[in-house]
């Protein structure tokens, strides 16, 4: 299923999510490069919380540029499967190779 279809099929939980959904769909319709960081208006990214099996600890990364700690994530760079983007970023930013998604 395409990212557009995934977002279109999403059932918003509140008014804010409904607004955000419509904004994303409209943006995708009007911007063919919505997955590219070269789009100076906006573009899609993916991120994830990474936790241990017991869900008692989380893995974070330190961003030198902002001097702050953050969850793992990055730019889609043309990849439409945002779960794959998040997993790729996990491996690139932390070296973790054995991980599974709890949910999409």
C-alpha positions in Angstrom: 0.0 0.0 0.0 1.3 3.4 -0.9 2.0 6.0 1.8 -0.8 8.2 0.4 -3.2 5.2 0.7 -2.0 4.5 4.2 -2.7 8.0 5.3 -6.0 8.2 3.5 -7.2 5.0 5.2 -6.1 6.2 8.7 -8.9 6.8 11.1 -8.2 10.0 13.0 -8.7 9.8 16.8 -9.5 13.5 17.2 -10.0 16.8 15.4 -6.3 17.6 15.3 -5.4 14.3 13.6 -8.2 14.9 11.1 -6.7 18.3 10.2 -3.2 16.9 10.0 -4.3 14.0 7.8 -6.0 16.4 5.4 -3.0 18.7 5.3 -0.6 15.7 4.5 -2.9 14.4 1.8 -3.2 17.8 0.2 0.6 18.4 0.4 1.2 15.0 -1.2 -1.2 15.8 -4.1 0.5 19.1 -4.8 4.2 18.1 -4.3 5.6 15.1 -6.1 8.8 15.4 -4.1 7.2 15.1 -0.7 9.7 12.4 0.2 12.8 14.5 -0.6 14.6 16.8 1.7 15.2 19.1 -1.2 11.5 20.2 -0.9 12.1 23.4 1.1 8.5 23.7 2.2 8.2 20.3 3.9 9.0 16.6 3.5 8.3 13.4 5.3 10.6 11.9 8.0 10.3 8.9 10.2 11.2 8.3 13.8 10.8 5.7 16.5 11.1 5.1 20.2 13.5 2.2 20.8 12.9 0.3 24.0 14.2 -3.0 25.5 12.0 -6.1 25.7 10.8 -5.2 29.2 10.1 -1.6 28.1 12.0 -0.3 31.0 14.7 1.5 29.1 14.9 3.6 25.9 17.7 4.2 23.5 18.3 7.8 22.5 21.0 9.6 20.5 22.8 12.8 21.2 22.7 15.4 18.5 25.8 17.5 18.6 24.3 20.1 16.3 21.5 20.9 18.8 23.4 19.7 21.9 20.3 17.7 22.9 19.1 14.1 23.3 16.5 12.7 20.9 14.8 9.6 19.8 16.0 7.9 16.6 14.9 9.2 13.2 15.7 10.9 9.9 14.7 12.0 6.5 12.8 9.7 4.1 15.2 10.6 1.2 12.8 9.1 -1.4 11.8 6.0 0.6 8.1 5.7 0.8 8.0 3.0 3.4 8.5 5.0 6.6 8.9 2.0 8.8 11.9 1.0 6.7 13.2 4.5 7.0 13.0 4.4 10.8 14.7 1.0 10.9 17.5 2.2 8.6 18.0 5.2 10.8 18.1 3.0 13.9 21.0 1.0 12.4 22.8 4.0 11.0 22.6 6.1 14.2 23.1 3.4 16.8 24.5 0.2 15.1 21.5 -1.8 16.4 20.8 -4.5 13.8 18.5 -6.9 15.7 15.2 -5.0 16.2 11.5 -5.5 15.5 8.7 -3.1 15.2 6.1 -3.3 17.9 3.6 -1.4 15.7 3.6 0.5 12.5 
